Amino acid sequence: MRIAFLINSFDTEKETYTTTRLALAAHRAGHDVRYLSVEDFVCDADDSLQVRTRAPGGTYKTPHTFWAGVHDDGVDEKLPVDEIDALVLRNDPADDAGNRPWAQSAGIIFGQMAARRGVIVLNDPDGLAKAVNKVYFQRFPRAVRPKTLVTRHADDVRQFIDDHGGDAVIKPFQGSGGEGVFVVRQGDHANLNQIIDAVCDSGYMVVQEFLEDAAGADTRMFLMNGVPLQRDGAYAAFRREGAEGDIRSNMSAGGKAAAAEVGERELEIAELVRPQLVQDGMFLVGLDIAGGILLEVNVFSPGGLGSIERTTGVDFTADVIEGVERKVAARRSYTQHFSNVTLATL
């Protein structure tokens, strides 16, 4: 199959990313692997959709040599998008929010166009359109998520904090990697006005109850096709531990990976969020869980498969690529039409 991975930019992509590992797994399986960035779509005058792609320039075994083979020695080719079997959307709109706002919606918009032309697009772009900000989190059952306020008014924030014992987490409406996240603790509200102004400057604020068990550590668990990804008794999960004194556990904020324990509560949370994820065509998702509560649902380029391999000894990338292969085989085998959202979690 010909599988293409959409990224934000060739200049910001790294060999350590999960995307690189997935692309390498597809390369090892003998598939025609392509990369393209959010800049590489072309709508021609005849209404056809073209893509400028880059393929690795040789045969590679490690993420380091593979990414060098794409970035430095890749072979560029422009081709009709319908010559791609599966387009995997691995760009993060939040990364483009500051300097390239035009790029935030590019993956979704052109992903929708590609799906209409028969390409399997993962995750489903219509589903991703619902998830571009943290209000998507409110779609999931109240039983799994912390008490949350969404507002642009300082008075609402202060009242929420008072109602929850003086502690809260304040974060921007849109973002990733722990950027712009603040913790307000009881008896230490001296900078509350500045925090509210800083977060509100970028849009709506998301204010959540402070969970002691979530401070500085959580578990990232992958779901594929709406169910926990596992093999040989191991779950695709790892524990993220923040740097000392930092409540954020994000790896991009200095967090470290450790072995995770997936218990009944984690599996219960996965089952409770499954119906919404399946309805939205979310093929590969990362759940962040701490203290028996769901903190985040990561549907845009969830990362961590490298950390999971280091902590469990299991490489799950081949399982993900096999999941894509099954969708492509299903589309080829049936004469009836399956919608993209159906194939995405088939």
CORTANOR-V198852 format. One record per pair of residues at least 24 apart in sequence whose ideal C-beta (glycine too) atoms are under 10 Angstrom apart, sorted by the first residue. I is the first residue (numbers start at 1). J is the second residue. D is the distance in whole Angstrom. If there is no record, write none. Layout:
I,J,D  I,J,D
//
This chain:
1,26,8  1,29,9  1,30,9  1,31,5  1,32,7  1,33,10  1,84,9  1,85,4  1,86,6  1,120,9  1,321,9  1,324,8  1,325,6  1,327,10  1,328,5  1,329,9  1,332,9  2,26,10  2,31,7  2,32,4  2,33,8  2,34,7  2,53,9  2,55,9  2,79,9  2,83,7  2,84,5  2,85,5  2,86,8  2,87,10  2,119,10  2,328,9  3,27,9  3,29,9  3,31,5  3,32,7  3,33,6  3,34,7  3,84,7  3,85,6  3,86,5  3,87,8  3,88,7  3,120,9  3,122,10  3,321,8  3,324,6  3,325,9  3,328,8  4,32,9  4,33,8  4,34,4  4,35,7  4,36,6  4,40,10  4,51,7  4,53,6  4,54,10  4,55,9  4,79,10  4,81,9  4,83,10  4,84,5  4,85,9  4,86,7  4,87,5  4,88,7  4,89,10  4,114,9  4,119,9  4,121,10  5,33,7  5,34,7  5,35,5  5,36,8  5,37,10  5,53,10  5,70,10  5,86,9  5,87,8  5,88,5  5,89,8  5,90,5  5,91,9  5,301,10  6,34,10  6,35,8  6,36,6  6,37,7  6,38,7  6,40,8  6,41,9  6,51,9  6,87,6  6,88,7  6,89,5  6,90,6  6,91,5  6,106,9  6,107,5  6,110,8  6,111,7  6,114,9  6,121,9  6,301,9  7,35,6  7,36,8  7,37,6  7,38,8  7,40,10  7,70,10  7,88,10  7,89,9  7,90,6  7,91,6  7,92,9  7,95,10  7,107,9  7,301,8  8,37,7  8,38,6  8,39,9  8,90,9  8,91,5  8,92,6  8,93,9  8,94,10  8,95,5  8,96,6  8,100,8  8,103,7  8,104,10  8,106,9  8,107,9  8,301,9  9,37,5  9,38,8  9,39,8  9,91,9  9,95,8  9,96,9  9,100,9  9,103,8  10,35,7  10,36,9  10,37,6  10,39,9  10,40,10  10,54,7  10,67,10  10,70,8  10,71,6  10,74,9  11,37,9  11,71,9  12,37,9  12,92,10  12,95,7  12,96,10  13,37,8  13,67,7  13,70,9  13,71,8  13,90,9  13,91,10  14,63,9  14,67,7  14,71,10  15,62,9  15,63,5  15,64,5  15,65,9  15,66,7  15,67,4  15,68,8  15,70,9  15,71,9  15,306,10  16,63,7  16,64,9  16,67,9  16,251,10  16,303,9  16,306,6  16,307,10  17,63,9  17,67,9  17,90,8  17,301,8  17,303,6  17,305,9  17,306,8  18,90,8  18,222,9  18,284,9  18,286,9  18,301,7  18,302,7  18,303,4  18,304,6  18,305,5  18,306,7  18,307,9  18,308,9  18,316,10  18,317,8  18,320,9  19,67,9  19,88,8  19,90,4  19,91,9  19,301,7  19,303,8  19,305,10  20,62,10  20,63,5  20,64,9  20,66,7  20,67,5  20,70,8  20,90,10  20,305,10  20,306,9  20,317,10  21,63,6  21,66,9  21,67,10  21,303,9  21,305,5  21,306,6  21,309,8  21,315,8  21,316,9  21,317,5  21,318,10  21,320,9  22,88,7  22,90,8  22,284,9  22,305,7  22,316,10  22,317,5  22,318,9  22,320,6  22,321,7  22,324,9  23,56,8  23,63,9  23,66,7  23,67,8  23,70,8  23,88,9  23,90,9  23,317,9  23,321,9  24,56,9  24,60,7  24,61,8  24,62,8  24,63,6  24,64,10  24,65,9  24,66,5  24,67,8  24,69,10  24,70,10  24,317,7  24,321,10  25,66,10  25,305,9  25,315,8  25,316,9  25,317,4  25,318,5  25,319,9  25,320,7  25,321,5  25,322,9  25,324,10  26,86,9  26,88,9  26,317,8  26,318,9  26,320,9  26,321,5  26,324,8  26,325,9  27,55,9  27,56,6  27,58,10  27,59,8  27,60,7  27,61,9  27,66,6  27,69,9  27,70,9  27,321,9  28,59,9  28,60,9  28,61,8  28,66,9  28,317,9  28,318,8  28,321,9  29,317,10  29,318,7  29,321,6  29,322,8  29,324,10  29,325,8  31,85,9  31,86,9  31,321,7  31,324,9  31,325,8  31,328,10  32,56,10  32,83,10  32,84,9  32,85,9  33,66,9  33,70,8  33,321,10  34,70,9  34,74,9  34,75,10  34,76,10  34,77,8  34,79,8  34,83,10  34,84,7  34,87,9  35,67,10  35,70,6  35,71,9  35,74,7  35,76,10  35,90,9  36,76,10  36,81,10  36,84,9  36,87,9  36,91,10  36,110,10  37,91,8  37,103,9  37,106,9  37,107,10  38,89,10  38,91,6  38,93,9  38,96,7  38,100,8  38,102,9  38,103,5  38,104,9  38,105,9  38,106,4  38,107,6  38,109,10  38,110,8  39,100,9  39,102,10  39,103,7  39,106,8  40,76,10  40,78,9  40,106,9  40,110,9  41,81,8  41,106,7  41,107,9  41,109,9  41,110,4  41,111,9  41,113,8  41,114,9  42,78,7  42,80,10  42,81,9  42,110,10  43,110,9  43,113,8  44,80,9  47,113,10  48,80,6  48,81,8  48,82,8  48,117,9  49,80,7  49,81,4  49,82,8  49,110,7  49,113,5  49,114,7  49,116,9  49,117,6  49,119,9  50,78,6  50,79,7  50,80,6  50,81,7  50,82,10  50,83,10  51,77,9  51,78,7  51,79,6  51,80,8  51,81,5  51,82,10  51,83,9  51,84,7  51,87,8  51,110,8  51,114,8  51,119,10  52,76,7  52,77,8  52,78,5  52,79,9  53,77,6  53,78,7  53,79,6  53,81,10  53,83,10  53,84,8  63,306,8  80,117,8  80,119,10  81,110,8  81,111,10  81,113,8  81,114,5  81,115,10  81,116,10  81,117,6  81,118,9  81,119,6  81,121,10  82,114,8  82,116,10  82,117,5  82,118,6  82,119,6  83,117,10  83,119,9  84,114,7  84,117,9  84,118,10  84,119,5  84,120,9  84,121,9  85,118,9  85,119,7  85,120,7  85,324,8  85,325,9  85,327,9  85,328,5  85,329,10  85,331,8  85,332,8  86,114,10  86,119,7  86,120,5  86,121,8  86,122,7  86,283,10  86,321,10  86,324,5  86,325,9  86,327,7  86,328,6  86,331,9  86,343,9  87,111,7  87,114,5  87,115,8  87,119,5  87,120,7  87,121,5  87,122,7  87,125,9  88,120,9  88,121,8  88,122,5  88,123,9  88,283,8  88,284,8  88,301,9  88,320,9  88,321,10  88,324,7  89,114,10  89,121,7  89,122,7  89,123,6  89,124,9  89,125,7  89,128,7  89,283,10  89,299,9  89,300,8  89,301,8  90,122,9  90,123,10  90,284,9  90,300,8  90,301,4  90,302,9  90,303,9  91,128,10  91,300,7  91,301,7  92,175,10  92,176,6  92,177,9  92,298,9  92,300,5  92,301,5  92,302,10  92,303,9  93,128,9  93,131,9  93,132,6  93,133,9  93,174,8  93,175,10  93,176,9  93,300,6  93,301,10  94,132,9  94,133,9  94,172,9  94,174,6  94,175,5  94,176,4  94,177,8  94,179,8  94,300,7  94,301,10  95,175,10  95,176,7  95,177,8  95,179,10  95,300,9  95,301,9  97,172,9  97,174,6  97,175,7  97,176,9  97,179,10  97,202,8  97,203,10  98,179,10  98,202,9  104,132,7  104,174,9  105,129,8  105,132,8  107,300,9  107,301,10  108,132,7  108,300,10  111,340,9  112,340,9  114,340,9  115,281,10  115,339,9  115,340,4  115,341,9  115,343,9  115,344,9  116,340,8  118,331,8  118,337,9  118,340,9  119,331,10  119,340,8  120,283,9  120,324,8  120,327,5  120,328,6  120,330,9  120,331,6  120,338,9  120,340,6  120,343,5  120,344,7  120,346,10  121,281,9  121,283,9  121,340,6  121,341,10  121,343,9  121,344,8  122,281,8  122,282,9  122,283,4  122,284,7  122,320,10  122,323,9  122,324,7  122,327,8  122,340,9  122,343,9  122,344,6  122,345,9  123,277,9  123,280,8  123,281,6  123,282,5  123,283,5  123,284,7  123,285,8  123,299,6  123,300,8  123,301,10  123,302,10  123,340,10  123,341,10  123,344,6  123,345,9  124,279,10  124,280,7  124,281,3  124,282,7  124,283,8  124,299,10  124,339,9  124,340,6  124,341,5  124,342,9  124,343,9  124,344,4  124,345,8  125,281,8  125,340,8  125,341,9  125,344,10  126,280,8  126,281,7  126,339,9  126,340,8  126,341,6  126,344,10  127,276,9  127,277,8  127,278,10  127,279,8  127,280,3  127,281,4  127,282,6  127,283,9  127,299,7  127,340,9  127,341,7  127,344,8  127,345,9  128,280,8  128,281,9  128,282,8  128,299,6  128,300,7  129,280,9  130,276,10  130,279,10  130,280,6  130,282,10  130,299,9  131,280,7  131,282,8  131,285,10  131,297,8  131,298,9  131,299,5  131,300,7  132,173,10  132,174,7  132,299,10  132,300,8  133,172,9  133,173,5  133,174,5  133,175,9  133,203,8  133,204,8  133,206,9  134,171,7  134,172,8  134,173,6  134,174,7  134,175,8  134,204,8  134,205,10  134,206,5  134,208,10  134,296,8  134,297,9  135,173,7  135,174,10  135,204,8  135,206,8  136,276,9  136,280,9  136,297,7  136,299,8  137,206,8  137,208,9  137,294,8  137,295,9  137,296,7  137,297,6  138,206,10  139,273,9  139,276,5  139,277,10  139,279,9  139,280,8  139,297,9  140,269,9  140,272,7  140,273,5  140,275,10  140,276,6  140,277,9  140,287,10  140,294,7  140,297,7  141,269,9  141,272,5  141,273,8  141,275,9  141,276,9  141,294,9  143,268,9  143,269,9  143,272,7  143,293,10  143,294,9  144,265,9  144,268,8  144,269,5  144,270,9  144,271,10  144,272,5  144,273,7  144,287,9  144,289,9  144,292,9  144,293,7  144,294,4  144,295,10  144,297,10  145,208,8  145,269,9  145,272,10  145,273,9  145,293,7  145,294,5  145,295,8  145,296,10  145,297,9  146,208,5  146,209,5  146,210,9  146,211,6  146,214,8  146,290,10  146,291,9  146,293,5  146,294,8  146,295,7  147,207,9  147,208,7  147,209,4  147,211,10  147,293,10  148,206,6  148,207,7  148,208,5  148,209,8  149,205,8  149,206,7  149,207,4  149,208,8  149,209,9  150,204,6  150,205,7  150,206,6  150,207,8  150,208,10  151,196,10  151,200,9  151,204,7  151,205,6  151,206,9  151,207,7  152,196,9  152,199,10  152,200,6  152,203,8  152,204,5  152,205,7  153,196,9  153,200,9  153,205,9  154,192,8  154,193,7  154,195,10  154,196,5  154,197,8  154,200,8  154,205,9  155,196,10  156,196,10  156,205,9  156,207,8  157,184,9  157,192,8  157,193,10  157,195,9  157,196,6  157,199,9  157,200,9  157,205,6  157,207,5  158,184,10  158,189,9  158,192,7  158,193,10  158,196,8  158,207,10  159,207,10  160,205,10  160,207,5  160,208,9  160,209,8  161,185,10  161,186,9  161,189,8  161,192,8  161,207,7  161,209,9  161,210,9  162,186,10  162,189,10  163,209,9  164,207,9  164,208,9  164,209,5  164,210,7  165,209,9  165,210,8  166,210,9  167,209,7  167,210,4  167,211,9  167,212,9  167,215,10  168,192,10  168,195,10  168,207,5  168,208,7  168,209,6  168,210,5  169,206,8  169,207,7  169,208,5  169,209,8  169,210,6  169,211,8  169,214,8  169,215,9  169,247,8  169,248,10  169,295,9  170,195,6  170,196,7  170,198,9  170,199,5  170,200,9  170,205,6  170,206,7  170,207,5  170,208,8  171,199,7  171,205,7  171,206,5  171,207,8  171,208,8  171,296,10  172,198,9  172,199,5  172,200,9  172,201,9  172,202,5  172,203,7  172,204,8  172,205,7  172,206,7  173,199,9  173,200,10  173,202,7  173,203,5  173,204,4  173,205,7  173,206,6  174,202,8  174,203,7  174,204,9  174,206,9  175,199,10  175,202,8  175,203,10  175,206,9  176,250,8  176,252,8  176,296,9  176,298,8  176,300,7  176,301,9  176,302,10  176,303,10  177,248,9  177,250,5  177,251,8  177,252,4  177,253,6  177,303,10  178,242,9  178,246,8  178,247,9  178,248,4  178,249,8  178,250,4  178,251,9  178,252,7  178,253,4  178,254,9  178,255,8  178,296,10  179,248,9  179,250,8  179,252,8  179,253,8  180,205,10  181,206,9  181,208,10  181,246,10  181,247,8  181,248,6  181,250,9  181,253,9  182,207,10  182,247,9  183,210,7  183,215,8  183,246,10  183,247,5  183,248,9  184,210,8  185,210,7  185,215,10  185,247,10  186,210,9  208,293,10  208,295,8  209,293,9  210,247,9  211,290,7  211,291,5  211,292,9  211,293,6  211,295,8  212,290,10  212,291,7  213,290,5  213,291,3  213,292,8  213,293,8  214,247,8  214,249,8  214,288,9  214,289,9  214,290,4  214,291,5  214,292,10  214,293,7  214,295,6  215,242,8  215,246,9  215,247,5  215,248,9  215,249,9  215,290,8  215,291,9  216,240,9  216,241,7  216,242,4  216,243,8  216,244,8  216,245,8  216,246,6  216,247,5  216,248,8  216,249,6  216,255,9  216,290,9  217,241,5  217,242,6  217,247,9  217,249,5  217,255,8  217,256,10  217,258,8  217,290,6  217,291,9  218,242,9  218,248,10  218,249,5  218,250,9  218,255,9  218,260,9  218,287,9  218,288,5  218,289,6  218,290,4  218,291,9  218,293,9  218,294,10  218,295,6  218,296,8  219,249,9  219,258,10  219,260,5  219,261,8  219,262,7  219,263,10  219,266,7  219,287,8  219,288,7  219,289,5  219,290,7  219,295,10  220,249,9  220,250,10  220,251,9  220,255,10  220,257,9  220,260,8  220,286,5  220,287,7  220,288,6  220,289,8  220,295,10  220,296,9  220,298,8  220,302,8  220,303,8  220,304,5  220,305,10  220,307,8  220,308,8  221,260,7  221,262,6  221,266,6  221,267,9  221,269,9  221,270,7  221,285,9  221,286,7  221,287,5  221,288,8  221,289,6  221,302,10  221,304,9  221,308,9  222,270,10  222,284,7  222,285,7  222,286,6  222,287,8  222,298,9  222,302,7  222,304,7  222,305,7  222,308,8  222,316,7  222,319,10  222,320,9  223,270,6  223,273,8  223,274,7  223,277,7  223,278,10  223,282,8  223,283,9  223,284,8  223,285,5  223,286,8  223,287,6  223,297,9  223,302,9  223,345,10  224,282,10  224,283,7  224,284,6  224,285,8  224,316,9  224,319,7  224,320,6  224,322,10  224,323,6  224,345,9  225,274,9  225,277,9  225,278,8  225,282,9  225,283,6  225,284,9  225,285,10  225,323,7  225,326,9  225,327,9  225,344,8  225,345,5  225,346,7  226,270,8  226,271,9  226,273,8  226,274,4  226,275,8  226,276,9  226,277,5  226,278,4  226,279,9  226,280,10  226,281,10  226,282,7  226,283,9  226,285,8  226,344,10  226,345,5  227,267,10  227,270,7  227,271,8  227,274,7  227,277,9  227,278,9  227,345,9  228,262,7  228,266,8  228,267,7  228,269,10  228,270,5  228,271,9  228,274,9  228,287,9  229,284,8  229,285,10  229,305,9  229,308,9  229,314,10  229,316,6  229,319,6  229,320,8  229,323,9  230,262,8  230,312,10  230,314,9  230,316,9  230,319,9  231,312,9  231,314,6  231,315,9  231,316,7  231,318,9  231,319,6  232,312,9  232,313,9  232,314,7  233,312,10  233,314,9  234,259,10  234,262,9  234,308,9  234,311,10  234,312,5  234,313,8  234,314,5  234,316,9  235,260,8  235,261,9  235,262,4  235,266,8  235,267,9  235,270,10  235,308,9  235,312,8  235,314,9  235,316,9  236,260,10  236,262,9  236,284,10  236,286,9  236,304,8  236,305,7  236,308,5  236,309,9  236,312,8  236,314,8  236,315,10  236,316,5  236,317,10  236,319,8  236,320,9  237,261,9  237,262,5  237,266,8  237,286,9  237,287,9  237,289,9  237,304,9  237,307,10  237,308,7  237,311,9  237,312,8  237,316,10  238,304,6  238,305,9  238,306,10  238,307,5  238,308,5  238,309,9  238,310,8  238,311,5  238,312,7  239,290,9  239,307,9  239,311,8  240,288,8  240,290,9  240,304,8  240,307,8  249,288,8  249,290,8  249,295,9  250,288,9  250,296,10  250,303,10  251,303,7  251,304,7  251,306,10  251,307,7  252,303,9  255,307,9  256,307,9  257,304,8  257,306,9  257,307,4  257,308,8  257,309,10  257,310,6  257,311,6  258,307,9  258,310,10  258,311,6  259,308,10  259,310,10  259,311,5  259,312,7  260,289,9  260,307,10  260,308,8  260,311,7  260,312,8  262,289,9  263,292,9  264,292,10  265,289,8  265,291,9  265,292,5  265,293,9  266,292,8  266,294,9  268,292,9  269,293,8  269,294,5  270,294,9  273,297,7  274,345,9  277,344,10  277,345,7  278,341,9  278,342,9  278,344,9  278,345,5  278,346,10  279,341,8  279,345,9  280,341,7  280,344,9  280,345,9  281,339,8  281,340,7  281,341,4  281,342,8  281,343,8  281,344,4  281,345,6  281,346,10  282,341,9  282,344,7  282,345,7  283,320,9  283,323,7  283,324,8  283,327,8  283,343,9  283,344,5  283,345,6  283,346,9  284,320,6  284,323,8  284,324,9  284,344,10  284,345,10  285,345,10
//
